[in-house]
Amino acid sequence: MFLKKGKKKLYKSGKNWVAALLLSAAVLSFYSAGLNQQTASAATSSQTKAVSYDKITNKQTVNYSAYVNENNRNDGLYSAPALTDVASMTSTGSAKSLNGHLVTVSEIDTTKRASTGLSYQYAKITDNNKSYWVDLRALNDSAQITSTQTVNFQAYINGDTRNDGLYSAPALTTSSSLTPLAYSKSLNKKSVMVSEIDTTKRASTGLSYQYAKITYNGKTYWVDARAVFDSITSKQTNLNYYATISETNRNDGIYEEPALTSLASMASTGSVKTFDQDSVEVLEIDTTFRNSNDQKYQYAKVTNGTNTYWVDVRALNTSGFAKITSSKTEDYSAYINEANRKDSIYDNGPALTSPTTLTVSALAKTVNGDQVEVIALDTTTRSNGSQYTYLEVKDGSNTYWIDSRAVTAYNFDSITNQQTVNETATINEGSRSDGLYNAPALTSPSSLTSTGSAKDLDGQTVTILEIDTTKRASNDNTYQYAKINFYGNTYWVDVRALDNSTYSGAIMVNFEDEHGNQLASSIEYTGKIGSTYQPEPKAITGYSVDLAKTGSTNLTYSSTTQTITYIYEKSTATTTDLLSGQGQGTSNDSWTVGTDVQPGWYKITPIGLGTDDNIVLNVEGSDSSDLPLANDISGAWFGNNSSAGEISSYQAYLTAGQVIEMQDNNDAITDQGLHLEALLTRPATSLIDPESPIPSSFQDLGAGIYEVGVDIRPGDYQVADIVGQGYLYTDDGTVGLNLGTGHGDISTGTITLTTGEFLTSTVDGISLEPEN
């Protein structure tokens, strides 16, 4: 119990107990040394391991004045760099007692913290003949005013590209000017009166800075002088060309520097008219940014051999420059189209019209496809009489000039239907990322970009005021946008962001033959406005749907009823047996489609095939106009060895003019051949029939050609090789799988099928599993 109380008391004594303990240990070690050297050594070793002081890694002798600034700090004063010896384990006082004092800095030491390895810097300072060590961050550099100049001019504060402090005196020259009272951004573009310019010299570096005394609304501040002068944004030197001063219709001034960029250039030193028609050498072109109006100006440094001065570049006339013969303002949206061009862009005007447009600012390829706003058009005439048109465009935060031929006016989406409604709906952005617009998207310049995110309204109930249907200029697709009201705020949003099952559109689907005769009752489908209709033709006995003649079935449910009419062809295919030796040609093993076999869809299977027999089918002579539907068949092997790529059936479309050739490898067996079963109805199964449920899987798809949207529903599928090996591919190349168990083959894969594609399989059996 006594030991516990003692420990508690020692803990409460504060951090000074550490120094006391160390000092006691040191005295004990020294005393023990006279009695037993070995014991002293052991005690010393024990003390060294117990306490590790910070190491001084660098010392720097300096001599300058600085201010102690403890306004936002709470540093200690030490007898040495903190934690580097026993005495500096605790502070001897608080640096707040010296806050605002001007002290002399004589040494800066860098230390390495024993506990963390981090580096710190401590300064040795002297105040009123007393020396201390303090964290270097507690000191602010001091400055001395080396010159003062009384002035009187109006200026505009630059808070766009700068954010200087506003001080009670030139910064760091007094204890009250260590921290700013405010910042120059609060006076951005404000007109102020400048009454004094002071030059200061920093104590630590010797660098000079200038501060301007400004007055605004009766209040006086000091600010970095660069905040009251126009800024120079770019310089061009080594120009090496000549020009003629042309002041006939101008009245420019002469400046010692680019106008308004320094104290010396706040007023002109004379009139350029005194040098009118002089030939001068252009030494430099500077572009400046005017604080008062955010405009760019250019000034040229010129010399006539005797006088050197700065002048507005518009006072220069260079015979090689192109002339701007007409100018006008523009206001429309466009995009940069450099697909087949090699243009350049110019920051400072149309090409070749001024010294700074003799060279390009960048290649137009770097901005290809950018959406821009066209704000001006200039027509130029070059010295050879050729005329060119340049557009000034705003590209995000950048503005530049470019040949008009590289700019394509934006083709806005058209509004094809408008419907006034009064419905309520819930915003559902769970799996979406829609924008909020001030008009239906892409139908006007102001609706090219969103003004907000629909995710901000996710789950909120809104009132629908209007539904507009738009036609996309780029691809003719149809979209719908809803005008919604939410607590008095109006937005336009994609209707697919609205979760309201009662607000739906209708699509009427008709089924007709080539002559317009109705083959089956029409079906009306309903769906949420903005959702996509899933095209599904109906199976009609004796007919085959022709998607090519049907046209586009890619419709989106809208506020108006839309119509799709599927066109069907009457099937002419006739079930036929082709027996070996009973055909045409020299070997009596060929048949002509249209003469011996009727055109149409067939499922082909072998007849009289022995255990080790095989029959090879070749179909040649497809008309290019029938591709890819009636494609040639090269070497379809019918047999019982599926592992060798042999197949048991093949679905094909045969067209007039094709020649069927059959090769039988066993002449001893009679009545061998191929059975052609006519597929009189397509879709041939209920898998595509809109009146049947969507199956969970489509098993055992045999070899052959299949039309997506007729034989197979479009969508994403998991493919698996069930029987045999071979290839699975589409006519447009989006699918290409090598199925099997051989080297380089795969047994499964994922494919995406789109309406209108033709899927060909040379594998005897595969499964297609729809992906959810």
Rosetta blueprint (number, residue, H / E / L):
1 M L
2 F H
3 L H
4 K H
5 K H
6 G H
7 K H
8 K H
9 K H
10 L H
11 Y H
12 K H
13 S L
14 G L
15 K L
16 N H
17 W H
18 V H
19 A H
20 A H
21 L H
22 L H
23 L H
24 S H
25 A H
26 A H
27 V H
28 L H
29 S H
30 F H
31 Y H
32 S H
33 A H
34 G H
35 L H
36 N L
37 Q H
38 Q H
39 T H
40 A H
41 S H
42 A H
43 A H
44 T H
45 S H
46 S H
47 Q H
48 T H
49 K H
50 A H
51 V L
52 S L
53 Y L
54 D L
55 K E
56 I E
57 T E
58 N E
59 K E
60 Q E
61 T E
62 V E
63 N E
64 Y E
65 S E
66 A E
67 Y E
68 V E
69 N L
70 E L
71 N L
72 N L
73 R L
74 N L
75 D L
76 G E
77 L E
78 Y E
79 S L
80 A L
81 P L
82 A L
83 L L
84 T L
85 D L
86 V L
87 A H
88 S H
89 M H
90 T L
91 S L
92 T L
93 G E
94 S E
95 A H
96 K H
97 S H
98 L H
99 N L
100 G L
101 H L
102 L E
103 V E
104 T E
105 V E
106 S E
107 E E
108 I E
109 D E
110 T E
111 T E
112 K E
113 R L
114 A L
115 S L
116 T L
117 G L
118 L L
119 S E
120 Y E
121 Q E
122 Y E
123 A E
124 K E
125 I E
126 T E
127 D E
128 N L
129 N L
130 K E
131 S E
132 Y E
133 W E
134 V E
135 D E
136 L H
137 R H
138 A H
139 L E
140 N E
141 D E
142 S L
143 A E
144 Q E
145 I E
146 T E
147 S E
148 T E
149 Q E
150 T E
151 V E
152 N E
153 F E
154 Q E
155 A E
156 Y E
157 I L
158 N L
159 G L
160 D L
161 T L
162 R L
163 N L
164 D L
165 G E
166 L E
167 Y E
168 S L
169 A L
170 P L
171 A L
172 L L
173 T L
174 T L
175 S H
176 S H
177 S H
178 L L
179 T L
180 P L
181 L L
182 A E
183 Y E
184 S H
185 K H
186 S H
187 L H
188 N L
189 K L
190 K L
191 S E
192 V E
193 M E
194 V E
195 S E
196 E E
197 I E
198 D E
199 T E
200 T E
201 K E
202 R E
203 A L
204 S L
205 T L
206 G L
207 L L
208 S E
209 Y E
210 Q E
211 Y E
212 A E
213 K E
214 I E
215 T E
216 Y E
217 N L
218 G L
219 K E
220 T E
221 Y E
222 W E
223 V E
224 D E
225 A H
226 R H
227 A H
228 V L
229 F L
230 D L
231 S E
232 I E
233 T E
234 S E
235 K E
236 Q E
237 T E
238 N E
239 L E
240 N E
241 Y E
242 Y E
243 A E
244 T E
245 I E
246 S L
247 E L
248 T L
249 N L
250 R L
251 N L
252 D L
253 G E
254 I E
255 Y E
256 E L
257 E L
258 P L
259 A L
260 L L
261 T L
262 S L
263 L H
264 A H
265 S H
266 M L
267 A L
268 S L
269 T L
270 G E
271 S E
272 V H
273 K H
274 T H
275 F H
276 D L
277 Q L
278 D L
279 S E
280 V E
281 E E
282 V E
283 L E
284 E E
285 I E
286 D E
287 T E
288 T E
289 F E
290 R L
291 N L
292 S L
293 N L
294 D L
295 Q L
296 K E
297 Y E
298 Q E
299 Y E
300 A E
301 K E
302 V E
303 T E
304 N L
305 G L
306 T L
307 N L
308 T E
309 Y E
310 W E
311 V E
312 D E
313 V H
314 R H
315 A H
316 L E
317 N E
318 T L
319 S L
320 G L
321 F L
322 A L
323 K E
324 I E
325 T E
326 S E
327 S E
328 K E
329 T E
330 E E
331 D E
332 Y E
333 S E
334 A E
335 Y E
336 I E
337 N L
338 E L
339 A L
340 N L
341 R L
342 K L
343 D L
344 S E
345 I E
346 Y E
347 D L
348 N L
349 G L
350 P L
351 A L
352 L L
353 T L
354 S L
355 P H
356 T H
357 T H
358 L L
359 T L
360 V L
361 S L
362 A E
363 L E
364 A H
365 K H
366 T H
367 V H
368 N L
369 G L
370 D L
371 Q E
372 V E
373 E E
374 V E
375 I E
376 A E
377 L E
378 D E
379 T E
380 T E
381 T E
382 R L
383 S L
384 N L
385 G L
386 S L
387 Q E
388 Y E
389 T E
390 Y E
391 L E
392 E E
393 V E
394 K E
395 D E
396 G L
397 S L
398 N E
399 T E
400 Y E
401 W E
402 I E
403 D E
404 S H
405 R H
406 A H
407 V E
408 T E
409 A E
410 Y L
411 N L
412 F L
413 D L
414 S E
415 I E
416 T E
417 N E
418 Q E
419 Q E
420 T E
421 V E
422 N E
423 E E
424 T E
425 A E
426 T E
427 I E
428 N L
429 E L
430 G L
431 S L
432 R L
433 S L
434 D L
435 G E
436 L E
437 Y E
438 N L
439 A L
440 P L
441 A L
442 L L
443 T L
444 S L
445 P H
446 S H
447 S H
448 L L
449 T L
450 S L
451 T L
452 G E
453 S E
454 A H
455 K H
456 D H
457 L H
458 D L
459 G L
460 Q L
461 T E
462 V E
463 T E
464 I E
465 L E
466 E E
467 I E
468 D E
469 T E
470 T E
471 K E
472 R L
473 A L
474 S L
475 N L
476 D L
477 N L
478 T E
479 Y E
480 Q E
481 Y E
482 A E
483 K E
484 I E
485 N E
486 F E
487 Y L
488 G L
489 N E
490 T E
491 Y E
492 W E
493 V E
494 D E
495 V H
496 R H
497 A H
498 L E
499 D E
500 N L
501 S L
502 T L
503 Y L
504 S E
505 G E
506 A E
507 I E
508 M E
509 V E
510 N E
511 F E
512 E E
513 D E
514 E L
515 H L
516 G L
517 N L
518 Q E
519 L E
520 A E
521 S E
522 S E
523 I E
524 E E
525 Y E
526 T E
527 G E
528 K E
529 I L
530 G L
531 S L
532 T E
533 Y L
534 Q L
535 P L
536 E L
537 P L
538 K L
539 A L
540 I L
541 T L
542 G L
543 Y E
544 S E
545 V E
546 D L
547 L H
548 A H
549 K H
550 T H
551 G L
552 S L
553 T L
554 N L
555 L L
556 T E
557 Y L
558 S L
559 S L
560 T L
561 T L
562 Q E
563 T E
564 I E
565 T E
566 Y E
567 I E
568 Y E
569 E E
570 K E
571 S L
572 T L
573 A L
574 T L
575 T L
576 T E
577 D E
578 L E
579 L E
580 S L
581 G L
582 Q L
583 G L
584 Q E
585 G L
586 T L
587 S L
588 N L
589 D L
590 S E
591 W E
592 T E
593 V E
594 G L
595 T L
596 D L
597 V E
598 Q L
599 P L
600 G E
601 W E
602 Y E
603 K E
604 I E
605 T E
606 P E
607 I E
608 G L
609 L L
610 G L
611 T L
612 D L
613 D L
614 N E
615 I E
616 V E
617 L E
618 N E
619 V E
620 E E
621 G L
622 S L
623 D L
624 S H
625 S H
626 D H
627 L L
628 P L
629 L L
630 A L
631 N L
632 D L
633 I E
634 S E
635 G E
636 A E
637 W E
638 F E
639 G E
640 N L
641 N L
642 S H
643 S H
644 A H
645 G L
646 E L
647 I E
648 S L
649 S L
650 Y E
651 Q E
652 A E
653 Y E
654 L E
655 T L
656 A L
657 G L
658 Q L
659 V E
660 I E
661 E E
662 M E
663 Q E
664 D E
665 N L
666 N L
667 D L
668 A L
669 I L
670 T L
671 D L
672 Q L
673 G E
674 L E
675 H E
676 L E
677 E E
678 A E
679 L L
680 L L
681 T L
682 R E
683 P L
684 A L
685 T L
686 S L
687 L L
688 I L
689 D L
690 P L
691 E L
692 S L
693 P L
694 I L
695 P L
696 S L
697 S L
698 F E
699 Q E
700 D E
701 L E
702 G L
703 A E
704 G E
705 I E
706 Y E
707 E E
708 V E
709 G L
710 V L
711 D L
712 I E
713 R L
714 P L
715 G E
716 D E
717 Y E
718 Q E
719 V E
720 A E
721 D E
722 I E
723 V E
724 G L
725 Q L
726 G E
727 Y E
728 L E
729 Y E
730 T E
731 D L
732 D L
733 G L
734 T L
735 V L
736 G E
737 L E
738 N E
739 L E
740 G L
741 T L
742 G L
743 H L
744 G L
745 D L
746 I E
747 S L
748 T E
749 G E
750 T E
751 I E
752 T E
753 L E
754 T L
755 T L
756 G L
757 E L
758 F E
759 L E
760 T E
761 S E
762 T L
763 V L
764 D L
765 G E
766 I E
767 S E
768 L E
769 E E
770 P E
771 E L
772 N L
